[in-house]
Amino acid sequence: MDINYKINEILKIWNPIGVKGKDLDNEYLRYVDEIIECVNNNKNLMDLTEDIEGNRIGFFYTSKKDRKLVVDQILKIFMYIRNLASMIKSKQ
């Protein structure tokens, strides 16, 4: 599983500024590494998501509920990977 790809796919679906066409594939890539770092360091992903949309993009185009869905979907990916790693480790 390519975590970068999965996170970017979630961000593309969220797409708070409504980017269309080929530009959508790359529009939110700049945030993927920071999102991974945030989760790996147990920081608040909702705060980061709100900073990305409200401050960096410059306006809240989506609802808090939509941002929460994005956060939940990203955290599910990390939980899946951690559970998988734990299962593999326990079989060794």
Backbone as a ProteinNet text record, in pm:
[ID]
protein_1_A
[PRIMARY]
MDINYKINEILKIWNPIGVKGKDLDNEYLRYVDEIIECVNNNKNLMDLTEDIEGNRIGFFYTSKKDRKLVVDQILKIFMYIRNLASMIKSKQ
[TERTIARY]
84.9	0	88.9	67.6	141	61.7	109.6	37.2	25.9	129.9	125.4	11.9	2.5	-102.8	-241	-258.7	-389	-430.4	-337.1	-369.1	-403.6	-327	-356	-494.1	-531.7	-664.7	-774.2	-754.6	-851.9	-859.6	-744.7	-741.9	-807	-788.8	-851.1	-1003.5	-1052.5	-1197.5	-1251	-1178.5	-1216.3	-1217.5	-1105.5	-1090.8	-1163.9	-1120.8	-1196	-1206.5	-1114.8	-1123	-1175.7	-1217.9	-1284.4	-1196	-1071.4	-979.9	-1033.2	-1021	-1071.3	-957.2	-981.4	-889.2	-759.2	-656.5	-526.5	-460.8	-491.5	-432	-468	-581.2	-626.2	-527.3	-462.6	-368.3	-254.9	-214.7	-99.1	-132.2	-254.3	-289.9	-261.6	-288.2	-278.4	-157.3	-73.3	46.1	137.1	140.7	230.1	199.1	81.1	41.3	61.4	86.1	90	200.2	322.7	432.5	405.5	349.9	318.8	208.5	113.6	7.7	65.8	152.6	216.7	296.7	374.3	453.4	362.8	254.6	159.6	107.2	62.6	7.4	116.2	231.9	340.8	389.2	373.7	415.8	299.4	188.4	69.7	21.4	29.6	-23.4	-167.5	-235.2	-377.2	-397.4	-443.7	-463.3	-577.9	-677	-787.1	-734.8	-647.7	-588	-511	-434.2	-357.4	-450.8	-554.9	-649.8	-716.3	-752.1	-813.4	-712.6	-587.5	-484.1	-464	-460.9	-442.9	-555.5	-678.5	-789.9	-809.1	-814.3	-848.1	-738.6	-613.5	-502.7	-424.5	-385.6	-300.5	-380.1	-495	-581.8	-651.8	-684	-730.8	-877.9	-952.9	-1095.1	-1148.4	-1248.3	-1310.9	-1419.4	-1383.7	-1477.1	-1565.4	-1519.5	-1594.8	-1634.8	-1725.2	-1773.7	-1676.9	-1690.6	-1611	-1638.8	-1762.7	-1800	-1720.9	-1707.1	-1629.2	-1482.5	-1428.2	-1288.3	-1269.2	-1367.7	-1361.4	-1361.8	-1440	-1440.8	-1304.1	-1240.2	-1106.3	-1008.8	-1012	-924.3	-950.2	-1075.6	-1109.1	-1059.7	-1075	-1029.9	-877.8	-807.8	-661.1	-616.9	-679	-643	-673.7	-776.5	-807	-693.5	-633.4	-519.5	-405.9	-376.1	-268.3	-301.4	-425.4	-465.3	-450.4	-489.3	-476.8	-330.3	-243.8	-100.8	-42.6	-77	-25.4	-75.7	-202	-256.5	-189.6	-167.6	-100.3	41.7	112.3	249.5	251.3	155.5	146.3	119.2	31	2.1	124.9	197.2	318	421.9	438.2	536.6	502.2	374.2	332.9	351.5	357.7	377.7	524.8	612.8	756.5	809.3
-118.6	0	124.2	210	336.7	441.5	471.7	563.2	703.3	747.4	879.5	886.3	780.6	774.3	776	693.5	684.2	818.6	885.2	1015	1116.6	1116.7	1210.2	1182.8	1056.6	1022.8	1079.5	1070.9	1127.4	1278.4	1342.7	1488.3	1529.1	1448.5	1478.2	1468.2	1372.1	1359.2	1477.3	1514.4	1630.7	1755.8	1783.2	1889.1	2019.1	2083.6	2199.3	2317.5	2329.3	2443.6	2404.9	2279	2238	2233	2191.1	2179.4	2072.2	2096	2002.9	1954	1844.2	1793.1	1739.3	1740.9	1684.3	1756.3	1882.8	1959	1899.8	1832.1	1774.3	1669.6	1594.9	1490.4	1545.2	1668.6	1725.5	1837.2	1884.1	2003.1	1989.3	1873.4	1858.9	1776.2	1735.3	1656.1	1726.6	1858	1934.9	1913.4	1862.7	1844.6	1702.1	1607.5	1466.4	1437.3	1481.4	1453.6	1514.3	1632.7	1699	1624.4	1571.2	1492	1365.4	1297.6	1176.6	1209.2	1315.3	1357.6	1390.3	1458.3	1495	1370.3	1272.5	1150.4	1070.9	1056.9	981.3	1044.1	1174.3	1243.8	1266.5	1198.1	1206.5	1348.8	1429.6	1565.7	1565.7	1675.4	1684.7	1707.4	1602.6	1609.9	1703.9	1715.7	1809	1952.7	1985.2	2119.2	2145.8	2046.6	2063.7	2080.8	2000	2009.5	2146.6	2196.2	2329.1	2438.4	2420.3	2516.5	2516.1	2397.9	2387.4	2460.5	2430.7	2491.7	2638.8	2668.5	2803.6	2905.9	2865.5	2960.9	2954.1	2835.4	2824	2840.6	2773	2791.4	2926.2	2964.6	3100.3	3118.5	3008.7	3020.9	2881.2	2871.2	2742.3	2717	2639.2	2605.6	2486.8	2405.6	2287	2299	2214.1	2217.3	2144.3	2170.9	2100.2	1950.1	1913.6	1772.7	1709.4	1780.5	1730.2	1713	1809.7	1799.9	1683	1659.6	1546.1	1414.5	1405.6	1284.5	1259.4	1365.1	1353.8	1300.9	1359.3	1317.2	1170.2	1132.1	993.6	895.1	931.1	842.6	826.8	934.4	927	843.8	865	788.9	640.4	605.5	464.1	397.1	469.4	415.2	382.1	474	451.8	336.5	326.7	215.7	82.4	77.6	-44	-86.5	8.6	-22	-68.6	-1	-39	-176.8	-206	-338.1	-446.6	-419.4	-514.2	-540.6	-434.2	-448.5	-529.6	-507.6	-579.6	-728.2	-757.7	-898.3	-967.6	-899.9	-958.6	-982.8	-886.9	-899	-1015	-1034.3	-1140	-1279.2	-1285.8	-1416.8	-1453.3	-1363.2	-1391.8	-1468.1
0	0	0	-94.5	-100.3	-23.1	95.8	184.3	123.4	55.1	-8.7	-111.7	-191.3	-293.1	-228	-125.5	-57.4	2.6	70.6	130.6	22.2	-85.5	-194.1	-253.8	-264.4	-316	-225.9	-94.8	-0.4	-17.5	-30.1	-47.4	-178.8	-282.7	-412	-404.1	-329	-312.5	-231.8	-127	-45	-132.2	-198.9	-299.9	-262.5	-154.4	-104.5	-200.5	-295.4	-386.6	-525.1	-540	-663.5	-786.3	-769.8	-883.2	-977.5	-1106.6	-1208.3	-1297.3	-1363.8	-1464.1	-1407	-1490.8	-1454.4	-1337.3	-1319.4	-1209.2	-1073.2	-1065.9	-939.4	-887.5	-977.4	-935.5	-849.9	-874.4	-804.8	-706	-706	-628.7	-479.6	-422.1	-277.1	-232.7	-328.6	-295.2	-195.1	-200.5	-113.3	34.4	65.5	205.6	256.9	169.2	207.2	308.8	284	377.3	514.6	515.5	641.9	718.2	646.6	708.8	770.7	697.9	749.7	875	871	986.2	1105.5	1080.6	1185.5	1256.8	1179.8	1239.4	1310.5	1247	1308.5	1438.2	1452.3	1574.3	1671.4	1644.8	1731.6	1754.2	1650.1	1657.4	1607.7	1627.2	1595.6	1445.1	1378.6	1233.6	1196.3	1281.2	1253.4	1252.2	1347.6	1348.9	1220.4	1176.1	1052.2	932.3	925.3	814.2	811.1	927.5	933.1	897.4	935.7	897.7	745.9	688	542.7	470.1	508.9	435.9	472.9	600.3	643.6	626	650.6	644	513.4	474.2	354.2	225.6	218	102.1	114.2	237.4	261	293.6	294	323.7	353.8	442.5	470	365.8	264.5	157.5	194.5	288.9	329.1	476.2	516.5	654.7	747.6	875.4	976.5	966.9	937.2	920.6	805.2	693.9	580.3	618.1	690	732.7	828.1	913.6	1007.2	931.2	824.4	741.2	678.6	631.3	573.3	679	796.9	906.3	939.9	953.1	987.6	881.8	755.9	647.6	649.1	672.8	679	798.9	912.3	1032.3	1016.5	941.5	914.3	838.2	746.8	672	768.2	857.5	953.5	1048.1	1091.2	1178.6	1106.5	981	901.5	891.5	860.8	846.2	979.2	1087.3	1218.7	1260.4	1234.4	1266.3	1183.7	1057.8	970.3	1017.8	1052.5	1103.5	1232	1317.8	1444.1	1419.5	1325.7	1292.9	1237.4	1152	1091.4	1200.2	1287.4	1395	1488.6	1517.3	1609	1549.2	1417.1	1348.3	1337	1371.2	1356.8	1475.4
[MASK]
++++++++++++++++++++++++++++++++++++++++++++++++++++++++++++++++++++++++++++++++++++++++++++

